[in-house]
């Protein structure tokens, strides 16, 4: 696996690999230093982003949601998608709130565009990022709070890919000091997730290259 300690998409995949009990090695591609655009990496992944996962059978995948679905189809225990069509659709809709609607707005290339093309200063860029993290929390709370399908986790009482996407959003939000306390359902689900060693082991700040790590 090629990832980066702070990458939300890499975090999702790390969590899934841990939950499935699959051993992996992660090579850190320093997004801050622009290593994703280096010719050697771009030759492997022309999208010039992480994660990139190369499986033992030779399958090579990018895009975290595609990787999560592949993992769930190839390694079915424990499942990360519900067994019924309506449940799977609900979980996929929830993942879209965090992984599709909001995550793309705060990635490094967007921050660079805000700075280099639109001339936004650091305070303006930070305000932009906090706004979209907050919107993801607000919309997620609205989708989860009054739905009887919500349980200890986003969908019932078992971990799903929706929880992995929520946790990647939470990690970024907390990194930018966005308070999740006003969103009690999300706060409760976050606590359920953080009670799992497979989740905490994958946390960005526990990875090589993170502040305080080697």
Secondary structure by P-SEA (a helix, b strand, c coil): cccccccaaaaaaaaaaaaacccbbbbbccccccccccaaaaaacccccccccccccccccccaaaaaaaaaaaccccccccccaaaaaaaaaaaaaccccccccccaaaaaaacccccccaaaaaaaaaaaaaaaaaaaaaacccccccccccccccccaaaaaaaaaaaaaaaacccccccaaaaaaaaaaaacaaaaaacccccccccccc
